[in-house]
Amino acid sequence: MSDRAFDSLSPPMPGTLEAIHVFRERRGPPILLAEAVFVAGRGVPTDQRDRPGVPRPVSAIRAETIDHVARALGIAIAPGSSRRNLTIRALDLDTLPRGTVLSIGEARFEVIAPCDACVRMESALGPGAPAHMQGRGGIALTIVQGGRVACGDVVEVAVLGTVPLYEPRERPRGW
């Protein structure tokens, strides 16, 4: 895990959107979408958080985090089991500062908070999963510009934020 500060002249390398999942009910099963048209100020279309005023309308996780947990637990993890809406490969989401704007397809998303692994990850991913996700539970996003987004789209840092995602004392050690 890197604790380096990002230089605004050298943004992180782009990633790839591997999956879009919605959860129509609070604890309902994940539904994979090939694409979606996002609307600014709302959540993922048809998701239970797709309404104005939801504090964390979209969530994202690194595909590498799911791969790590699966290896550590010696199990296969079904797509969408992390309960995050977007699965992104090759972009270290957990080190992006708050205020960072990600460009995915035609839409733009702003990083607003970390999504720490919670007790529900025990049942969603497997016993011991939260311990393997410390500081790598993903991020919460808000949609600042709507548009079409599809699996396979490039995920680029359009604007790099300046406020650390975690306060120095919050940042979990190891991984």
N, C-alpha and C positions, 0 to 999 in steps of 0.2 A: 504494500500500500504506500503510495507516494504522498508525502506531506509537502511537496514543493508548491510554491505559489506559481500561478500561471502568469506568464509574461503576455501582455496584451498584444505584442507583436508576433507571438507564436502560439496561436490557438491550438487546442488539441486536434489530432488527426480525426477525420470523420469516421462515423460508424455506420451501421446498417440496421434498419428497422426489420426485425425478424418476425414479429407477431403483434397483432392488435387483438386484445381480448375485452369483451364486455361481460358484465355480471348484471343480469336483469333484476335479480333479487339480492338482498344483502348477503346471504350465504349461499346463493345459487351457484350452479356450475358455470365454468368459463365457456364462453362462446367465441370461437375464432372468427374474425372478419378478415377478408382479403384486402379490403379498403374501407375507408370511412370519410365522410365529409364533416370536418370539425367546424364548430361555430364558436367564435370568440366569446369568452365569458361563461361558457357552459362546460359540460364534461364530454366524454366520448359518446357519440350518438347511440342511443338505445340502452346505455348503461344506467344503472340505478342512481348514479351521481350526475346524470345529464339534466341539470336544472340550474338556474341562476342562483348565486349566493352560496354554493357549496364551497367550503374553505379549501379543500384539496381535490379539485375536480378530475384530475388525471394523474396516474401514477406510472412510473417507469422503473425498470430494473435491468441490469446488465445480464446478458445471456451467460457470460462467464461466471457470474455469481451462482446461477442455477447449476451450471456444469460443476462448479466447485463443491456445492452442497451434495449433489448426486454422487460424486466421487467419494467425498468424505463419509457419507452414510452408506455407500455401497448399494444404492438403489437407483432405479429409473424414476425421473420426475416428469409427470405428464405436463404438456404445454398448458400454461395458464394457471397452474397450481400455486404459483407465487402470489396470486390475487392482485397482480399489477396489470395495468391496461396495456402498456407498451413494453416489449422486450427488445432491447437494443444490444447489438454486438459491436465490440471493438472501440467503444467510447467509454471512458471511465467516468460514469455519471456521478459516482459517489465523491469525487473530488472537485466537481464543478461548483463554483461559488454561487450563492443566491444572486438572482438578477441576471444570470446567464440566459441568453435566448438561443434556443435550438430551432433550426430550420429543418423541417421534415416535409417532403413533398411541397405542397402549396401553403402549408400552415407554419405558424411560429408559436413556440411554447416557452414560457418563462419558468425557470427553476425557482420555486418558492420555499421549499423545506425538504429535509430528509424524510424518508419513509422508513423508520426503524423497523426491524424485524420484531414482531410481537409474538405473544403466546400462541396465537392462531396458526403460526407457521409450524408448530409442533404437529397439528393435525393435518394441515394443508400439504406440507412437504415431507414430514417424518420426524420422529423423535430425535431431538438434538439439533434440528435445523437452525433454530435461532442463534445458538452458540457459534455456528459456522457462518452466520450472516452479520456478525457484529460490525457496524459501520459500513455495511454493504447491502442494506435493505432496499435501496433504491431512492428515488426522489419523487416529490410531489411537484406537479406542473400546473400552470394555468394557461389557457389558450389566449394568446394576445392577437393573433391573426388567424382567422379561419381559412379553411381550404381542404382540398382532397389530399389524403395521405394513404399510401398503400404499402403493404409488406414488400420489402426489397428496396424501399426508398433510402437514399443517403440521408444520414443524420449529421448535420454540420452545426458547429458553434457559430452563430451569426454575430452575437455580441457577448463578450465575456464579462460576467458580473464581477463585483469587487468585494462582496461580503461573504466571508467563509460560510460554507454549508453548515459546518459544526463549529461551535465555539471551541477554543483550544482545550478546555477542560472536558468537553463532551466527546471528543474524538476517541473512539475505542482504539485500543492498542492491539497490535498483532493482526495477522491474517495472511 
